[in-house]
Amino acid sequence: MIENKVKELKPTKPVKTNVDDMINKLVSKAQKALEIMDSFDQKKVDHITHEMVMAGQDKHMDLAIMAAEETGRGVAEDKAIKNMYATEEIWHSIRDHKTVGVIKDDRERQLITVAEPLGVLAGITPVTNPTSTTLFKSIIAMKTRNPIIFSFHPQAMKSSVAAAKVVRDAAIAAGAPEGAIQWIEEPSIEATNKLINHPGVASTLATGGPGMVKAAYSTGKPALGVGPGNGPVYIERTANILRAVNDIVLSKTFDNGMICATENSAIIDNEIYDDVKENFIKNGVFFVAKKDQPKLAEAMFDPKRGGVRGPIAGKSAKEIAKMAGLKVPDNTKVLAAEMTGIGAKYPLSGEKLSPVISIYKAKSHEDAFSIAEQLLNYGGLGHTAAIQTTDDDIALKFGVKMKAARVLVNTPGGFGGIGNLYNEMTPSLTLGTGSWGANSISHNVTDYDLLNIKTIAKRRNNMQWVKLPRVYFEKTSIRYLDDMPGINKVFIVTTPGMVEHGYVDTVLDELKRRPNEIEYSLFADVEPDPTTDTVEKGVAQMRAFKPDTIIALGGGSPLDAAKNMWLFYEDPSTSFFGAKQKFIDIRKRAYRFNKPRKAQMIAIPTTSGTGSEVTPFAVITDSKTHVKYPLADYALTPDVAIVDPQFVQTVPKGTVAASGLDTLCHGIESFVSVMASDYTRPLSLQAIKLVFDNLTKSYNGDAHAREEMHNAATLAGMAFGNAFLGITHSVAHKLGGEFGLTHGIAIAITLPHVIRFNAKLPEKIAVWPKYEYFRANKDYAEIARYVGIQGKDDEALIEGLVQKIIDLAHSVGVTLSLKAWGVDKDKFDSAVDRLSVLAYEDQCTTANPKEPLIADLKQIMIDDYDGQGVEK
């Protein structure tokens, strides 16, 4: 009976959704949304779009991991950066664009420009960038009040839907209609064709294979689609070879080469060919023997279509080598094939979407130009060409000659092509190729009109800066409070210990010397590692008192707590959710902090470690999750820092040790940071030397040494407040929050492992234009020489530096393992995977001289547990 029932219930043919009905319902719902959004003003549109940006940014890591796992392509950590790019960089570019109603009123010429939505959009997304493309297209669609219906790639359906839900839910919560963002639930070619040809769909945003893009253009309606990219890079004889190789390896390994602007071939002048090749090999590029190239081509390319086989795109170099039956070294990052031919008979000369590059030797400039043109003609017309050179005339001639919408000078192709990180082009994840590539546009998709626009973009270093408060130092410098202007109502943030030791009275005594009468309110409930609950209590007291001056007195905890209280007092609408978000560039962050206007802030440190008195950082622990977050914005920089050594003469030895080792790390990490500069490195070096010379003596009670350590902490703060930090802090923030470790102890345990990790040639190259080539090993060696370490080479100097740090920690009673500080092994094992992801997401990770993989951070934590190579 059971078998019969099963047979009765089992349909003889699969139940098929009526595609016409499904598409009609989606379009009808979108049309209703269009009518509703037509009445939105600019303020409402911007609010909804910003909420989408913040939601996408918050889930950037989850979506990246999901995309990598579902598609089996690329690198999750790199996809995370692409997701951040699709939110932060895009929002920074369009946030101030007027897209609603009257957007320009030229009274002199009597011209008024009015913006109206285009209509319902069809969005086609690729398997290569499923989540970032979804985020990007949803954001620009909402910014222009256009409902969008997605047709996701079947192999990336789960992650694409997840990305769409993140921004859709945020949009609806912010006031958007439900039909603003939708998608086809059961993907098929039939459904996609009916969607893009539906009379209720105004235009198609198509990112995908040539067939899909061609279908979008065949609808008879406006379409924004991108063509294939087979971009060459010409390494001209005057090129900065170290930078050129760094750029190309960075580009080819980022998400395993799936950005369509990534270099597919390198053309190298004969005069520098051997040097370039040698540097490629040093950076993990494996040159495939001539006899093995046919095997590689057969494994990679479909002979019928001519393009790469489905499983190839986004795979690592080692995986592709394995598919081709090739043996390669363990450090292989990119496969290279030295070639002479171009075209269908030489499949390796085509677009590869993977960390594989073809190499050509050029006899002259003319020969190089000719090879580049042939490569563009073979599947890359209109897309991207790049040149590495120091000859501006050659760069210009190359740019004029190439039929490519993007001609990139001295930048990584992938990052240069998508714009804004390495140049001033419009940031976008949809790159038009103009009439050369059978596209309607020739620029990075934004709000341009339909023109072929040719852009020659030169590499630029981000403008850097040094922002510092007024600093008063030397013993009894607290007396500046006597005559500092604008002090009438003072709110003091501190700890119970500062009250007990009489330090609060010292501050009040100075304030009483002022000619005007002072009112004050005391908040002395700050605990070690202050929480959001503590901040909320302080803000409530602050709002009731309404101070014009805030004085933070104590170690890093009260200083950080005071900064957070200041932030939320100044602007009650400040969102902790927004404030804690990670950023690539502090000046472009998606969430903006308002400048303080109600109160000035004075920071008086009583420990010598955090440097918080001069930095834009404030570490806070989420009371709900117990996760530490380093908030960062120049609005958090105190107005005045008073570095008075009288306040550190009675600091307990344990605090001296932990805070001093933290100071050392601040100096070291800021010196090797990708954002370090000529303005910050001298501060870093002086801080490092002062710590090595004085920490042990300070620990043993020497008064002068304590004064020197106090200066060292502030100098290091000045350095890292402008150059930022690295993964020692990323790891320590998470270990400290999880296991209740003192921050300086977690720092000291982690620092030796990070130096050894950072000093080796990177698997993943850090992204920052100023950091032109990997130099962390040279930087560590320079530190070692500065503090008097001897060594036969850089490697010996670096290991000498590590040993000097270990000896310093031991001299102040610090054992360098988590185990020694009581961390339970079972708890550690159960948390380490989660903590390594959180460490990658930590703000400090972005300035590290190597981009770590999550697995790297996990291994550092594992080594931290036993003190592997340090205590063992």
Secondary structure, DSSP 8 states (H G I E B T S, - for coil): -HHHHHHHHS-SS-----HHHHHHHHHHHHHHHHHHHTT--HHHHHHHHHHHHHHHHHTHHHHHHHHHHHH--S-HHHHHHHHHIIIIIHHHHHTT---SEEEEEETTTTEEEEE-----EEEE--SSSHHHHHHHHHHHHHHTT--EEEE--GGGHHHHHHHHHHHHHHHHHTT--GGGEEE-SS--HHHHHHHHH-TT--EEEE-S-HHHHHHHHTTSS-EEE------EEEE-TTS-HHHHHHHHHHHHHGGGG-STTS--EEEEEGGGHHHHHHHHHHTTEEE--GGGHHHHHHHHB-TTT-SB-TTTTT--HHHHHHHTT----TT--EEEEE----BTTBGGGS--SSSEEEEEEESSHHHHHHHHHHHHHTTTTEEEEEEE-S-HHHHHHHHHHS-EEEEEESS-HHHHHH-SSSSSS---S-B--TGGGT-S--SBSSS--S----EEEE-----------EEEESTTGGGGGGT-TT-SEEEEE--HHHHHTTHHHHHHHHHHTSSS--EEEEE----SS-BHHHHHHHHHHHHHH--SEEEEEESHHHHHHHHHHHHHHH-TT--HHHHT---SSGGG-SS------S-EEEEEESSSS--GGGSSEEEEE-TTT--EEEEE-GGGS-SEEEE-GGGGTT--HHHHHHHHHHHHHHHHHHHHSTT--TTTHHHHHHHHHHHHHHHHHHHTT-HHHHHHHHHHHHHHHHHHHHH---HHHHHHHHHHHHHT--HHHHHHHHHHHHHHHHTS--SSB---TT--S--HHHHHHHHHHHTT---SSHHHHHHHHHHHHHHHHHHTT----TGGGT--HHHHHHHHHHHHHHHHHSGGGGGSSB---HHHHHHHHHHHHHTTTTT-
